[in-house]
Amino acid sequence: MIPVVNTTVRQLCCQGCGATLPVTEGVRFLTCNYCHAHLEIVQDQATTHTRLLEGIEQRTKKIERDVEVLRIQGELKHLDEAWAKYEARVDPRDERGRRAEPTGGIFGIGLVAFVIGIALCFTDVWWMGIALAPAACFMVKAFRWEMNRARIVQGMRLQYEMRRKMLLQQRSGGQ
């Protein structure tokens, strides 16, 4: 013998098309047989009614897009702040805000000092040549170091700009 379960069937209206739907007690979600709308059964204190889930899904998707845009904006802000700190540390600027680009002046001075130092080694003041030649080598190395630093900063700047451009494209696509 099959046990008989006492269940109550209510008649509710579809929020999509207005059709009458028989709903068994305990059912939380259903699909309308007529318009195929996805519905949620909502029980308030005084009434029981249906609510279209498509509207909720659309709002949820919009909220997801908005959250993604906020995440990207936060990442952009963090990226910009990190770049500003990095740039201030490794790529200082003068009082007018101009970047101090490496020049060949220190290289030229170092080269001239090196030649003079070598020439002085063959004179009566040979000791000055011995002191001047290493100092000149240091000047040449300092110039090479500055050129390498400038290349590294330029490479980091390109990486920063590419990442920033990608985030801006993502943000534009998300809206």
C-alpha positions in Angstrom: 0.0 0.0 0.0 1.3 3.4 -0.9 1.2 5.9 2.0 -0.9 9.0 1.4 0.9 12.2 2.1 -1.2 15.2 3.1 0.0 18.0 0.8 -1.6 21.2 0.1 -1.8 22.5 -3.5 -2.1 26.3 -3.9 -3.0 28.2 -7.0 -0.5 31.0 -7.8 -0.2 33.4 -10.7 2.9 33.4 -13.0 4.6 36.8 -12.9 5.7 36.3 -16.5 2.3 35.6 -18.3 -0.3 35.6 -15.5 -1.3 31.9 -15.9 -2.6 30.1 -12.9 -0.1 27.6 -11.6 -0.9 24.7 -9.2 1.9 24.7 -6.6 2.5 21.9 -4.1 3.4 23.0 -0.6 7.2 22.9 0.0 8.1 23.8 -3.6 10.5 26.7 -3.7 11.2 27.1 -7.4 9.3 26.1 -10.6 9.0 26.8 -14.3 5.8 28.1 -15.8 4.2 25.5 -18.2 3.0 28.2 -20.5 5.7 30.9 -20.8 8.6 28.9 -19.4 9.5 31.6 -16.9 11.7 30.6 -14.0 9.9 31.5 -10.8 10.6 31.6 -7.1 7.8 30.9 -4.6 7.9 33.7 -2.0 6.0 33.4 1.2 5.6 36.7 3.1 3.8 37.0 6.4 0.4 37.6 4.7 0.7 36.2 1.2 2.4 33.7 -1.0 3.3 34.8 -4.6 5.8 34.1 -7.4 8.8 36.2 -8.4 10.5 36.1 -11.7 14.1 34.8 -11.4 15.3 36.3 -14.7 15.1 39.8 -13.1 17.2 38.6 -10.2 19.6 36.9 -12.5 20.0 40.1 -14.6 20.5 42.2 -11.5 23.0 39.6 -10.2 25.0 39.8 -13.5 25.0 43.6 -13.3 26.2 43.5 -9.8 28.9 41.0 -10.8 30.0 43.4 -13.6 30.0 46.3 -11.3 32.1 44.4 -8.7 34.6 43.5 -11.5 34.8 47.1 -12.6 35.5 48.1 -8.9 38.1 45.4 -8.6 39.8 46.6 -11.8 39.7 50.3 -10.6 41.3 49.2 -7.3 44.0 47.3 -9.1 44.6 50.4 -11.3 44.9 52.6 -8.3 47.3 50.2 -6.6 49.3 49.9 -9.9 49.5 53.7 -10.2 50.6 54.2 -6.6 53.2 51.5 -6.8 54.6 53.0 -10.0 54.7 56.5 -8.5 56.7 55.2 -5.5 59.0 53.2 -7.8 59.6 56.1 -10.2 60.3 58.5 -7.3 62.9 56.1 -5.9 64.7 55.2 -9.1 64.0 57.9 -11.5 64.3 61.3 -9.7 63.2 64.5 -11.3 64.5 68.1 -10.9 62.7 70.9 -9.3 60.7 71.6 -12.6 59.6 67.9 -12.8 61.9 67.1 -15.7 63.4 63.6 -15.7 67.2 63.7 -15.4 68.3 61.7 -18.4 71.9 60.4 -18.5 74.2 62.5 -20.6 77.5 61.7 -22.1 79.2 64.5 -20.1 80.5 62.3 -17.4 81.7 59.7 -19.9 83.6 62.4 -21.8 85.2 63.8 -18.7 86.1 60.3 -17.5 87.7 59.5 -20.9 89.7 62.8 -20.9 90.8 62.2 -17.3 91.9 58.7 -18.2 94.0 59.9 -21.1 95.5 62.6 -19.0 96.2 60.1 -16.2 98.0 57.8 -18.6 100.0 60.7 -20.0 100.9 61.9 -16.5 102.3 58.4 -15.7 105.2 59.1 -18.1 106.1 62.5 -16.6 107.8 63.7 -13.4 104.4 63.8 -11.6 103.7 60.1 -12.4 101.9 59.7 -9.0 99.1 62.1 -10.2 98.6 59.8 -13.2 98.2 56.8 -11.0 95.6 58.6 -8.9 93.7 60.1 -11.9 93.4 56.9 -14.1 91.3 54.9 -11.6 89.1 57.9 -10.9 88.5 58.2 -14.6 87.7 54.5 -14.9 85.2 55.0 -12.0 83.6 57.9 -14.0 83.2 55.7 -17.1 81.7 52.9 -15.0 79.3 55.4 -13.4 78.1 56.5 -16.8 77.6 52.9 -17.9 75.7 52.2 -14.7 73.5 55.2 -15.3 72.7 54.1 -18.8 71.8 50.6 -17.6 69.6 52.1 -14.9 67.9 54.2 -17.5 67.2 51.1 -19.6 65.8 49.2 -16.6 63.5 52.1 -15.7 62.4 52.4 -19.3 61.6 48.6 -19.4 59.7 48.9 -16.1 57.8 51.9 -17.5 56.8 49.9 -20.6 55.6 47.0 -18.4 53.6 49.4 -16.2 52.0 51.1 -19.3 51.1 47.7 -20.8 49.5 46.5 -17.6 47.6 49.8 -17.2 46.4 49.6 -20.8 45.2 46.0 -20.3 43.3 47.0 -17.1 41.7 50.0 -18.8 40.6 47.7 -21.7 39.1 45.2 -19.2 37.3 48.0 -17.4 35.9 49.3 -20.6 34.7 45.8 -21.7 33.1 45.2 -18.2 30.8 48.2 -18.4 
